[in-house]
Each structure stands twice: as C-alpha cells, then as structure tokens.
Amino acid sequence: MKTKHIFNTFLCALLFVTSLGIAQEKTSQTYWIHEDHVKPSMLAEYEAVCKELVMQCKKHGVDETSWLTLATNDFTYAYVGPIDKMADLDENIFATLSEKMGKEAFSKLFQRMDKCYTDHVDYIISLDKDLSYQPSGINQMPEGQMYRNNVRYYITPENYAKANEIAKKYKKLFTEKGSKMYYRVYRSGFGANGTFFMVAIAAESPEDYERMSMENRKLLGEEGAKLNQELLAVMTKMDVMQGWMRADLSYMGK
C-alpha cells in the first residue's frame, strides 16, 4: 500500500477492540475488508513486514486495534475487522504505534510493504447470522479449523430477493438433514466488486473440506441438487477464495 494512503486503506481494514465485545450480540455484523495482492516474488518480504508490524504492536501495547488475516492460494492477503459504523473508519488507529515507534520508523515499515504488492482493495461485507448455519453458535475461528473455502455467488439486483429466499431454503435443508458442514453467509456492501452472497466454510485442511463436501452432497441428495439448480438460475458468476487463516499475521490486542 502507498504510504500516503496508510490511514484510508490498510488502516481502515483493521478493527477497534471496543467493537469486539458487542459483535456477537447482533443478528448481523459489518466487516471492513482490506486485500493486498502480493507479488509472488515478494511473499517472504511481505510476511516479514507483517510480522514486524504485529511484533511492534505487541511491544508497544497497542490496544486500539486488532485484525484477523487470511492468506489465499492466489497470493491475496485479506485483513478482516468488524466495524459498528462508518465513522469508525475515520479514526487513526495506529496513532499510538506511530508515536511510540517514531514517525520515521513507522513510515519506513509501510514503505517496505508498499514494494511487495501490485494492488489493494477495500470493501465492506456483512455477516448474516440468520442465514448462516452453525448450530452451536456463530464462530469465525472454530478450533482446529484454519483452512477456509469462501465462495462468492454474484447476483443481479433483480434477483436479490430470490437469492435471499434460496439462502433460507439452504439453511432449512441443512438443519433438517443435520448436516455437519457448517457455514457463515456474508452479504456484499459498500466498495465490493459486485453484488454477492459469500458462503464461508472452515475445515482442518483442503482434504478435510473435500471430505465434508462429498458427505454433504450425499446427505442432501436430490433435494440439495434441486436447490443447486435454483441457485444457478439466479446467479451470474461465482469465484472461490481458498487459503489459511494466519494467526502469526493477525493481532488481537489486549
């Protein structure tokens, strides 16, 4: 990311610790996503800078911000953090770190990062707990399941209501069948490249995901196949984000 945009790109992707306490009390939660599209040849340097940032936050006891990091198979690093209102994005959440590190050292850290990626994007998504299927409760980080398979189903505005009804049917079917494949549903928001519903599934590994997927298809049977056809009729395209949650590149504050 460009240094001059530090406070309206990467910083906006991070979250306030104060928002974490109320995130689980609502039926929906809004998240700001920042993605860095990293040059394959610069992966090692990029991760070194990210780890340095995490270390500096820990060293200086920064408690104004936290973030989760997803590293995908196509060299995208996504930083995820909940927000309560758009005004949250106006806050300089690295003010303390900049002061304690010194402005020059702080700027140099991000200048190193700027050289590592080709592009970056920011957008908002909202978790819809009512459409999500996690019988034991919504949990973004289920224990032992760091692999992610996130699928974005793109919908035209005219078919949005139909897609919403199909999502309800999926949850009803999964619930009735007692499926062991749990998922969370997110809706696209401001800044997103299109209108989509994203289905996020956690697993222990790619192999574990494929096993769950195969077992789930058998479990849902013809009812699931018919529902898939309904979905295909209203979607325009889909894309998949596969990768791993990276605890070593995440920072949870105090």
N, C-alpha and C positions, 0 to 999 in steps of 0.2 A: 504494500500500500504506500501511496505517496505520503511523505512526511507532513506536507501541508494539509492533508486531509485526515490526519490522525483522529481529530475529535469529531468528525462526522462520518467516518466509515468504520474502521476497526473498533474504535471505542464504543460506537453505537451498538455494536454486536454484543457487547457484554451486558451483565445484569447487575442490579443492586441487591445486596444481601437482604435488605429490608423487605424485598418483594418475595423472598423465598418462603417466608412464614405463612403467607396467605395464599400461595399458589395452589395448594391442594384443597382450598375451601370452596372454590368456584366450579361451576359446571363447564367453564371454558377458561383457557389461559392463553394469552397472546405472547408470542416469542419474536424477538428480533434475531434474524439470521445474517451472519456475515460469512461469505465464502471467498477464500483465496484460491486462485487457480495457479498452482505452483509448477514451476519448470521442473521436469523430471531430473535434470542435471543438478538442480539446486535443493533437492529434498533434504540432504544432510545438513546443509547450512540453515535452511528454513527451520527445521526442527530444533537445531541448536539455539537459534534465536528465540523460538517459542519457549524452550526450556529455561533459557536465561530470563525471559520475562516472568515466568512462573516463579523462578528462584528469587528474583528481585521483589516480587510481591510478597512472598513468604518472609524474606529477610527484613523487609521494612514494615511488616504487619499491616498490609493494605486490607481494609475490611469494607471498602466502598463498592467492591465489585467481585463477581465470580463468573465463571463460564464453564461450559462443557464443550469438548472438542470431538468432532467426528472426522476421521481421515478416510476418504473413499478410495476405491481402486483406480479412479481416473485422476489422481493427484490433486483432488479438491480437499481443502481443509475447511470445515464448517464450524463456526463458533456460535453457540446457542445460549440465549439467555432470556428469561421471562421479563416482561415489562407490564406495568399496570396502566400506563397512559403515555401518549406520545411525548408529553413534556419531559418524561424521564430521559429521553434521548438528548435533551439539551444540556444535561449535566456533564461536567468534566470529571469523569470517574477515575481518571489517572492523575488528578491534581496532586494528591498526596505522594504518589510514587515519583512524579516528576520533581517535586520539591525535595524529597529525601535522596533521590539518586543524583539530582542536579540536572538542570535542563539540558546541558550539553551531552551528558552521558545518556540521558533518556532519549534525546533525538537521534543519537548515533545508533542506538539499539534498533529503532524503527527504520533508520536508513539502511541498515543491513538487511532488514526484512524486505524493503522495497525492491531489492535487486533479485528477489527469489521467485517472484510470481509474474504472470503475464496480464492478469486481470483480477478484479474483485467485484463482487456484487453484494448488495444489501437488500433484504426484503423482510416482510412480516408474514408469519403464519399463526393460526390459532388452533390450539388443541380443542377438539370437541369431545368432551368426556361422555356425552350421551350416545355418540355414535361409536365410541371405542369399546373394545371387548377385552377387558381384563377383570375377570370375576373377583379376584382378591383385592382389587383396588388399582387405580391408575399409578403406574410407576415407570418413569423414564429409564431407570437404571436397574432392572431386575438383576439380582445377584447371580454372578457366573455367566451372564449372557451379554457379552461385549460386542458381538457381531451384529450388524444391522443390515436389513434389507428394506429399503424405503422406496415405495413405488408411488409415483405421481400420475394420477389419472386426470387428464385435461378435459374440461367440459366447456361447451359454449354456454353463454348466459341463458339462452332459451331453454336449455336442458338442465339447468342447475337444480330446479325443484325436483325433476325426475331423478337426478343423480342422488339427491338427498334421500328420497324415498327408497332407492335401491340400497343405499348405505344402511338404512333402518332394517331392510329385509335381510341383509347380510348378518347384522348383529343378532336378529331374531333367530335365524337359521343356526348360526354358530352356538347360540345359547341353548336352543332346543336339542342340538346334537351333542352338546357337552364337549365342544372342540377344545383341544389342548394348544391350539395355535392362537396365541393372544396377540392383539394388535391395538394400536392407537391411530386415530384419524385426525388429521390436521386439515384446515381449510386455508387456501392461499389468501393473502391480504395485500396491503399496500406494497408496491415495488416488485411484486412477484412477476415472473415472466409468463403470464397467462393465468387462467382460472383453473384451479385443480383441487382435488382431494388427495391428500397424501396418506398412504397407509404404511405405518412403521411397525416392523416386526423385529423383535430381538431374539437372538439364538446364541448358542455356545460357539458355533463355528459355521462356515458355509455348508459343511456336510450335515450338521445338525439341522440347519434351515431346510435343506433339501429333503431330509427325512420327515420333518414335520409337515412340509408342504405335500409330500406324497401321501402321507397318512391322512391328512386333512381332506384331500381330494376324494379319497376312498370313503371317508366318513360322510361327506356332504352328498356324494353320489349324484343322481340325476337332478335333484333339487338345486345343488350347487352349480351344476353345468348349465341349467336353465337360467339361473341368476347371472352367471357369467355372460350369457348371451344378451341379457337385458343391459348389462353394463357396456358391452361392446357397442350396442346400438346408440348409446348417448355420448360416448367418449370420442374425442378427436385424435388423441395420441396418448402415449404413456412413456415415461422414462424411469429408469431404476438407478438408485444410489445405493451401492453396496460398499461396506467398509467396516471399520472398527472404531468404537469409542476409545479415546486415548486419555486415560487418567493422568498420564505423565505430562500431557499438554493442556490439561484442564486446571482450573484454580477455583477452589470453593471458599476461599476466605476463611474467616474465623468460624 
